[in-house]
């Protein structure tokens, strides 16, 4: 895939952006299976409707606690991919609480045209209360109509934004740039930081926290993701934010045992760290710095925030109550499959402690 003229060094962030979001060649823009057995990776949503059930239980509790009377409810999914999570949640809500379902609107903020089409198929039963909007259109509407109780949620969205890869050296910070050689191979170079915002981020998110990286240590910076988060939460005057992703606080992400950072690629359920092997045909991700996400939410005026492991979140919101006692010997019986899925969510290394859940509430000052 030829993306840039040969010999031109560009920040790694630009290379990653093109690999993921090029209109023709970008991984997320192509009409190909990405989740599940025939895709490149699994998410918690792949394991039935368990995640949706726990999230809905949490949301309903927050609505009861913070939403006044019969105020209109708006569920807003950011980067919903194939739409399964939203469909499962709306199905459950319609069944469990028809009155709440009747005053609930669903909005999908989805960048990929392919995923929007897939979501339309997944949400056929709920199209009368579903809208697809750009981030800018939704934020404008939220500013003009602050009366709704809005719940903005995202499951494995922030990790899909391109990252800057930087290196701590004795003479200061350097950023990884790349260029394509005449033979189509890629070459890396450590060059000065490409954006002024990187200096501010590294000072605030790393040095000011007392974190001193080891010489030669690499780390990733989610400037794009944090900017997008900031733009979305600012107009959310009354409601809740729920972010689920793999990541940690800054002190863990930038500790010396992570000399090579957290950047990874996934293809056919195989993880590797060479971003130049399958450009445009593999997923590229890096762990989310939840300390910076908390900073964004605090700056936007959210009064309460909590960060916990996905395991703790699921248990707190009723996952164990969905276990079934059964005597079935058939391993493919629905009860047996459901119990296996619950065990996988709670005890799989990839879906229990590694994933974190960040929740925050914001209410009008007069509340």
C-alpha positions, 0 to 999 in steps of 0.5 A: 500500500503506497501512502506517501512519497518515498523518502518523506519522513512523517510522524508515526502517528500519521502513518498509523492514521492512514493505516486505520482510516484511509478512505480506501485502504484503512483497516476500519474503513474496509468492509471486512469482518474484524470481530469474532472467530473469523475476524482479528480479535475478540471483545467483551461484547463477543461473549453474548449479551452479558456485557450489555446486561451489566452496562444497562443495569448500571445505566438504569441505576444512574438514571434512577439516581440522577435523572429528574422525573420523566426527563428524556434519556439519550444513550450515545455510543461512541465508536460502536463498531458493528452495533451489537452492544447497542442492539443488545442493550436496547433489546434488554431495555425494551423488555425490562422497562418499556416505559424507560425505553419509550423515553429513550433515544439512541445516537451512534457517533461512528466515523466508518461508513461501513460500520454505520451500514452494519449498525443499521442492520443490527438495529433494525428493531430500533430504527425509529429511535436511532440516529447516526450523527457526527461528533460535531453535529451531536455536540452542537445539538447537546449544547442547544438542548441541555435538558436531556439526561445523556449517557455517553459510552464507548467500549474499546474506542479510545484505543483505536485512535492513532498515537504518537510514539515518543522516546525518552533520551538523555538530551530530551524527548524524541518522536518516532518518524517513519518513511517508505524506502524505494523498495517499499520497506519502512524506516524509523528515525528519532526526530524532534517532537512534531507538535507543541502539544506533545511537550505539554502532555509529556510534562503534565502526564509524565514529569509532573507526576514524578515519573522519570522514564529510563533512557531509551524508554518508549511510550505512546501519547493519545493526543487525538483520542484525548482531544476527541474525548474533550470535545464530546464531554464539554457540552454534556451538561447533565449525564454520565460518561462510561469508558471501557478500554484496556489501559491503566493509570500513568504511573503503571503505563510509563513505568520502567518495566514497559521499556517498549511501550504498549503498542500492538497489532492484531491480525487473525487473533495473533498479536505482534508489535511490527506495524509495518508487516500488514499496513491497512490489514491489521488492527493497531492499538495502544493502552489508554492512559486513564489518568489523562482521561480523568484529567479531561473529565475533571476539567470539563466539570464532572463531579464524581469519577471512578476507575475500576477493573472490568472484573470489579465493574461486572461483578458490581453490576450483577454478572454473577447473578446471571450464572445458571445452575444446571445439570446439562451434559451438553457443552453447547446448551445455552446455560453451559455456554453462558456460564463459560462466557461469564467465567471468561469475562471474569478470569481471562487475562485479557478481559478481567484486570487488563480492561478498565472502566471509567465512569463519571457523572456531571449535573447542572450547577443548580442541582 
